[in-house]
Amino acid sequence: KEFLYGKNTEMLYIQVPSKVDKYNPQLPIGINDMANANADSLLQGLSVRGVQYYDLREAIHNSDIRYGDLFFITDHHWTPQAGLWAYSQVSKLLEKHYGFSINQETISSDHFSYTLLENSFLGTLGRRTGKYYADLDDFTLVIPEFKTDYNVKIYKTRDEYTEYNGSFDDTLIRKNRVDPEQPITTNRHSAYLNNDYYKVEIINNQVEDGKILIIHDSYGLTFSSFMSLNFHNTDIIDLRQFREPSVMEYLENHQYDLVLCFYNPSTFHPTMFTFKKQ
């Protein structure tokens, strides 16, 4: 945060919910889950050190959303609809407190299409027990109905990338992941951006300005895809893949208006908080 302040760049940490509800954990007696306690400890430390954060767990608790509806039943990830909701909440915050101009059409759920694939997904948790015990999840593909025009580079390594041009769904959605003919074990969740990569560079030709860097985990695949709708340039890195250069070295040579850090508690590992060479 101090480093970015010297570069006139804003920083915001987003606390993503875990699948266990902080206010209604519903765990069997004797079973403890430390995800929310760890998240609370992190946010307390950030607050003491003057790092701005936004807690999506509190936003959910203060809404009329049913917590369980945000997540797949057979997988630890949340759904595309949840990612869209989180994106709209963060976008409103960025407009209100950080001075970013947000096109209201792009954050309204009414301006997206929803394609339902019924009983099409057996997530990583369900695969441990099988579909007859866990049942199957529906998967809903959420994409903008308004016009989009993108140039996207997806880097598998520092120097190796694949380039895509076209609409939001032509560039950011991997169509094979949402093909209903694919097996139920297909990772539908990663239809957005396809996977956790070294880096993704997104140019939105419909937006004239705004440059942000999102440091995320796999919960950010949908969220970060939607965030690109309001910025000319959205870069995304995952520190499980992005090792060289370090984040600090990278930022020496790249200027952003905002750096977002977007983590769910299951990825609280030293790797995810290593921003400079040790």
Disulfide bonds with the S-S distance in Angstrom:
none
